[in-house]
Amino acid sequence: MKLVDLLNKIANGEIKEGVEFKHIGGERIYKVDNGKITNNGFETLYVLGEKSLNEKIEIIEDKPKGRWKPKEEGATYFSINDWGAIFQTHYNNAPKDWFRILNKNVFKTDSEAKEYLEYKTALSEAEKPFELGECNYSISFDIERKTLCLCFSSVIMEQGTIYLGTDEDVAQAFIDKWRKQILKYEFGIEEQRI
């Protein structure tokens, strides 16, 4: 499909919100958002010359985006209580459901809840307090390179950052072992999308 065809389909309402696409052979992903084309949440302006309108693009097939959450009342889901026990319940569009969704405590399957619980237990054991003046390793996601990174700082402690202590090998081993779960649960990224 050519870019001009996509723009026409957007104008005619044939392309639904959230559809993602990229140029053939390109890596940058664009998204249809409120009838506009965006990149990383910012509106993208194309040079509307004949060359750019005739560039070939490909629509990225729908893949799971972020965390699953129930959409219809009565849907079954799993959650973890304050004592670490997994339980099954039903979505009623009630405050308790909204609270669990907001706190990323809603899972489609029992096995996903178990995976999350194992990961969070391992993370709580691996997390270390920031030590001023020491090389503190933390987890970051590089959007341009689409990869997890091991970062470090000795003087700047950032709120919300997961610090894994001062041993680089131990920190890297944690990232290597829990890569899929870190991407999914910390950054909201399904691994097949990067």
Stockholm file with secondary structure:
# STOCKHOLM 1.0

chainA/1-194         MKLVDLLNKIANGEIKEGVEFKHIGGERIYKVDNGKITNNGFETLYVLGEKSLNEKIEIIEDKPKGRWKPKEEGATYFSINDWGAIFQTHYNNAPKDWFRILNKNVFKTDSEAKEYLEYKTALSEAEKPFELGECNYSISFDIERKTLCLCFSSVIMEQGTIYLGTDEDVAQAFIDKWRKQILKYEFGIEEQRI
#=GR chainA/1-194 SS CBHHHHHHHHHTTCSCTTCEEEETTCCCCEEEETTEEEETTEECCCCCSHHHHTCBEEEECCCCCSSCCCCSTTCEEEEECTTSCEEEEECCSSHHHHHHHHTTCCBSSHHHHHHHHHHHHHHHHHCCCCCTTSCEEEEEEETTTTEEEEEEESSCCCTTCCBCCSCHHHHHHHHHHHHHHIIIIIHCCCGGGC
#=GC SS_cons         CBHHHHHHHHHTTCSCTTCEEEETTCCCCEEEETTEEEETTEECCCCCSHHHHTCBEEEECCCCCSSCCCCSTTCEEEEECTTSCEEEEECCSSHHHHHHHHTTCCBSSHHHHHHHHHHHHHHHHHCCCCCTTSCEEEEEEETTTTEEEEEEESSCCCTTCCBCCSCHHHHHHHHHHHHHHIIIIIHCCCGGGC
//
